[in-house]
């Protein structure tokens, strides 16, 4: 059995030990405020009376030009096929400006087009909506110390592997490695030979708290429940994301791939 987890470019793991780290992903002209306003306007123009949220994947040709817009997941699930969502998506494709490229990911596959994710929220007021990114990323507690505190034999063996410790301390891999080490393949899913990718959405509030965790793309009830269990137990950030020096709310999209070998 193999449990594999990967994360898209937007959802870079945050530094668990250092001070606030500067956001290194792609940036939208006018900043995250302009991007959030564009997404809000798109949802409001076509989603009057709608409820729910859809996450949209956008590829960035040459790290800049937004292309290949696609609804990547939604809650409730039927929202993915909702006409309001598709109309809002068409609106975005004609009005989203070129991005400023982020720092190249040395682990990215050659030729892979950078991606970013944005959220269409049909029911939340603008002031309460999270940002896709901020000037600085949140800072989380020491992930390795949190894992050791569980006094789990499996985790203690894993923490003896230098590469795992390196990943836990990495600004890009720390959060993903921390989650991966705690997700367990549910026995019911194994018996049913369930595999696939679960996409979890959650927000880091201006207080640092983990909020609004939800599954926006399912791979099966048992797999979804396990991912949601781990995400809901994530530690609060010790320092929240900041924009113009002020704490702000940001969102994350985390894909977890379950594969049986």
N, C-alpha and C positions, 0 to 999 in steps of 0.2 A: 504494500500500500504506500502511496505517495501523496502527501498533501502539499500542494504548491500554491504560493500566493505571489501575485505581482501587483504593482501599482502603476497607474498612468502618470504622465508627466505632471499634471496639476497637483496630484496628491503626493507631494514629496514628504517623506517622514521628517519630523522635526527634531532638533537637537535636544537630547534629554539632559545634558549636563551644562552646556555653555550658556552664556547670556543670549538675549534675543538675537536670532540670526536673520540676516537680510534675505528677503524673498528672492529666489533666483530663477523663477519660472518666467514665462512670457508675460508681458505687460500690455494692457490695453491703452490706446491714446486717451489722455485725459484722466487716466488712473482708474482704480477699482470703483470709484464713485460713478464714473461715466458708464462703465460696464453694467453696474447694478441698475442704473437708471434705464439703460437700453433694454435690459431683460424685463424690468418692471413694465415699461411702456409696451413691449411686445405682448406680454401676458394680458395686460389690461385692455388693449385694443381688440383682442379676439376672445378673451376668456371671461366676459361679464357673466356673473352667476356661476362660474365654474369653481370647483374646489379641488385642491391637490397640487402636486408638484411634479415636474418632469425634468430630468437631467439630460442635457444635450451635449453630445460630443462634437467638437469642431477640430478638424485637421488644419494645421498651419503650414501651407506650402512655403518652402524656404524659410520656415520659422516665422513667417509674417502673414501671408495671404490666407484668410479663412476660407476653407473649402470643405466639401463633403459633410454638411451638417446632418446629424442623425440623432433621433431620440434614443438614448441609451438605456433609459429605465424610467419608471414612473410609479407614483403611489397616489391614488389607487391604480392597479395595473391597467385597467381599461383606458386610462388617460393616454396611453401610448398611441391609440388609434383614434383618439378624439379629434374631431375636425378643428377645434380651437387650437389644439397643440400644433397640428400640421400647418394651419394658417399662420400662427405665430412663428413657426420655423421658417416659412417662406419669407415672412417679413424680415427676419433676422438676416437671412442670406443676402438680401439686397441692401442692408443698412449697416452691417457690422464692418468696421474699419480694419485696416491692416494692423497687426500687433507688432510690438517690439520683441525680437527674439530673446529667449531666456538663455541661461548658461547651458551649453551643450552637455547632454548626459553621456559620460564616458561608457556607461553600461548599455546604451541603446544599440539596437541592432543596426548594422550599416544600411543606409538607404531608408530607414524608417522615418516617416513624416511625423514631426512633433504634433502632439495633441493637447487640447485643453478642454475643460468641461465647464459648462455654465448651467444655471438653473432657471427654469421657467416656473415661477410660483404664482398660481392663480388666485390665492386666497389670503396671502399675508401682506399687510401694509408695508410700504417701502421702507419706512424707518426700522421695521423689525426684521427685514430680510438680511441674511448673512451676505458677506462679500465672498467672491471667488478667491481673492487673495488680498493681502495687505502689505504694507511696507516691510514689516517684520513678521516672522512666523512665531507661533506659540513655542514656549519652552515647557517640556514635560519633565517629570521626575526621572531619576536614574533608573532606567528600565532593568538593567542587570540586577540592581539591588532589590527591586520589587520582585523579580523572579526568584531570587535566592530566598527571600522572606517566605515564599510559599513552602519551602522545605519539601519539594517534590523531587524524588530520585531521578526521574527522567530529565527534569529541567536542570538539575545539578550536573548531570553528565553532559548535557548540551552546553552548559556554560563553561565547561572545561575545554571546549573547542575554541581556539583563538579566533577563527573567522567569524564565529557567532558573536563573540564579545565585540569584535570590530564592527560588525553590522549594527549591534545594539547601540553603539556609541556614535554611529554615523548620522549626520544631519539628514541624509536622504533615505536611509534604510532602517533607522532605529525603530520608528513606529510600526512599520510593516513587519519587521522581524519579531517585535514584541507581541503583536497580534498573532502572527503565524505560530509562535511557540505555544500559544494557549488554546488555539482552535483544535478540537478533537473530531475525528471522523465519527459521526453518530453510528452506533451499531445498527440501528434500523435502516439507515441509508446504505450501509455496507451490505446488509442482507438483501436489500432491494436493488443493489448495484447502481445506486444513484450517483451520478457524476455531474459536473458542470461548474459554472461560475456564478457565484453569489455577489451581487453588488450592494454594499451597505453604504448608506448615507448618514452622516452625523454632523453636528455643528459644535464648534468650540466657542462658547459664549464669551462675552467681554469679561466675565468673572473668571474664565478658565474652565468652567464646568462643561462636561460633555452632555449635550442635549439633542433632542429630536432624532434619536437614532431610529432608523427604519430601513427595511429592505426595499430596494427599488427595482431589482431584477432577480427573479427567483430561480433556484436550481432544484427545488423540492422542499417540502415543509420541514423535514428534519435538518437539512443542511442550512436552511434559512435561520431556523431557531438557534442553531449552534453559533452561527456568525453573529447574530443579534445578541446572544448571551455575552460573548466576549467583548463586543463593541460597547455594550451598556456598562461593562465593568472597567472600561478604560479609566486611568487616573486623570483627574483634572490637571490642566496645565498650570504650572506654577507661575508662569507669566503668559498672559494672553497675547494674541496677535495685536499689532498696533498700526494705526494709520494716522499720519501726521502727529505721532506721539501719543495718540489716545487709544485706549483699549477698544477693540471692535470684535464683532462676531464674524467668523468665517465658517465655510462648510468644507467637508471632505467627501470624496467618493472613493471607496475602498473595494476593489475586486478581490475575491478570494476564490481560487480555483481548486476544486476537489477532483482528484483523479485517482482511480484504482489501477494498480499495476500488479 
